[in-house]
C-alpha cells in the first residue's frame, strides 16, 4: 500500500494470513470469484532505498536500513528527482527474500512522486521473485 503526500511516500509491508472464511468456515470470494485473502502488517522487515541510474543502482545515503514499524509502515521524504527502487534486505522470519525491487517510483522535477508501482503492478504476478 502506498500513501502519497507532497514528496513523501509511505509504504506498508503486509503478509497474507490466509483466505477469509465466513462463520460456517466456508471460503469467502470477491465479485471476481477469487478468494479474499487477509493481510497482516509485518513489522521489523528491513529495506533499503536505491537510486536507479542508467541500468545501475546505488543505495541512497540515509536510507541504507529502513525497518517497517509496528503496523508494517515505513516512508521516504525529501528525495531529489530521479528513479528509485525499494529493496527488501531482511524479511520477517518465515518469508523469503525477494530478488527484485518490491516497489519502484520516480520523483519528478517538481518533487512529486509519479509512476509508483509495486512488483505486482509491474509484473501482474504475486510474489517478488
C-alpha positions as CSV (number, residue, x, y, z in Angstrom):
1,X,0.0,0.0,0.0
2,X,1.3,3.5,-0.9
3,X,0.1,6.7,0.6
4,X,1.3,9.9,-1.2
5,X,1.8,13.3,0.3
6,X,4.0,16.1,-1.1
7,X,7.3,14.5,-1.7
8,X,6.7,11.8,0.9
9,X,5.9,8.2,0.1
10,X,4.6,5.9,2.8
11,X,4.6,2.1,2.3
12,X,3.1,-0.7,4.3
13,X,4.6,-4.2,4.3
14,X,1.9,-6.9,4.7
15,X,1.8,-10.6,4.5
16,X,-1.1,-13.0,3.8
17,X,-2.6,-14.8,6.8
18,X,-4.9,-17.0,4.7
19,X,-8.2,-17.0,2.9
20,X,-11.1,-15.3,4.8
21,X,-13.9,-17.6,5.8
22,X,-17.5,-17.0,6.9
23,X,-19.0,-18.0,10.3
24,X,-19.6,-21.5,8.9
25,X,-16.0,-21.9,7.7
26,X,-16.8,-21.5,4.0
27,X,-14.2,-19.6,1.9
28,X,-15.3,-16.0,1.1
29,X,-14.7,-14.9,-2.6
30,X,-14.9,-11.5,-4.1
31,X,-17.1,-10.4,-7.0
32,X,-14.4,-11.6,-9.4
33,X,-14.7,-15.1,-7.9
34,X,-11.2,-15.0,-6.5
35,X,-10.6,-15.8,-2.8
36,X,-10.4,-12.8,-0.4
37,X,-7.1,-13.1,1.4
38,X,-6.5,-11.5,4.8
39,X,-3.4,-9.3,5.1
40,X,-1.4,-8.7,8.3
41,X,1.1,-6.0,8.9
42,X,4.7,-7.2,9.0
43,X,6.8,-5.2,11.5
44,X,10.6,-5.4,11.5
45,X,11.2,-6.1,7.8
46,X,14.4,-4.4,6.7
47,X,14.5,-2.3,3.4
48,X,16.9,0.0,1.6
49,X,16.2,2.7,-1.0
50,X,18.3,2.6,-4.2
51,X,18.7,5.2,-6.9
52,X,18.3,3.7,-10.4
53,X,20.7,5.4,-12.9
54,X,21.4,4.1,-16.4
55,X,20.8,0.4,-15.6
56,X,22.8,0.6,-12.3
57,X,21.6,1.2,-8.8
58,X,23.2,2.5,-5.6
59,X,21.9,2.8,-2.1
60,X,20.7,6.3,-1.1
61,X,22.6,7.7,1.8
62,X,20.5,7.8,4.9
63,X,18.2,5.1,3.6
64,X,20.6,2.1,3.9
65,X,18.5,0.4,6.6
66,X,14.8,1.1,7.0
67,X,12.7,-1.0,9.3
68,X,9.0,-1.4,8.9
69,X,7.2,-0.2,12.1
70,X,4.6,-2.0,14.2
71,X,1.9,-1.5,11.5
72,X,4.3,-2.5,8.8
73,X,4.8,1.1,7.7
74,X,7.9,2.9,6.5
75,X,8.4,6.1,4.4
76,X,10.7,8.2,2.3
77,X,10.7,12.0,2.0
78,X,12.6,15.0,0.6
79,X,14.1,12.9,-2.2
80,X,15.7,14.6,-5.2
81,X,14.3,14.0,-8.7
82,X,15.2,10.6,-10.2
83,X,14.2,6.9,-10.4
84,X,14.2,4.8,-7.3
85,X,13.7,1.2,-6.2
86,X,12.7,-0.1,-2.8
87,X,14.6,-3.4,-2.0
88,X,13.9,-5.8,0.9
89,X,17.1,-6.7,2.6
90,X,16.0,-8.8,5.5
91,X,12.5,-10.4,5.6
92,X,10.5,-11.3,8.6
93,X,11.0,-14.8,9.8
94,X,9.1,-17.3,7.6
95,X,9.3,-15.1,4.5
96,X,11.7,-15.4,1.6
97,X,13.9,-12.5,0.4
98,X,12.7,-11.0,-2.9
99,X,15.4,-10.6,-5.6
100,X,13.7,-7.7,-7.3
101,X,12.6,-4.3,-6.1
102,X,9.4,-4.6,-4.1
103,X,8.4,-1.1,-5.4
104,X,9.7,1.4,-7.9
105,X,8.9,5.1,-8.3
106,X,10.1,8.4,-9.9
107,X,10.4,11.8,-8.2
108,X,9.7,14.3,-11.0
109,X,11.3,17.7,-11.5
110,X,8.7,19.3,-9.2
111,X,9.4,16.9,-6.4
112,X,6.2,14.9,-6.9
113,X,6.3,11.0,-6.8
114,X,5.0,9.5,-10.0
115,X,4.9,6.0,-11.6
116,X,4.7,4.4,-8.2
117,X,4.4,0.6,-8.8
118,X,4.7,-2.5,-6.7
119,X,6.2,-5.7,-8.0
120,X,2.7,-7.0,-8.6
121,X,1.8,-3.8,-10.6
122,X,4.9,-4.1,-12.8
123,X,4.6,-7.9,-13.5
124,X,1.0,-8.7,-12.9
125,X,2.2,-11.6,-10.7
126,X,2.1,-12.3,-6.9
127,X,5.4,-12.6,-5.1
128,X,8.6,-10.7,-5.6
129,X,10.7,-13.5,-7.3
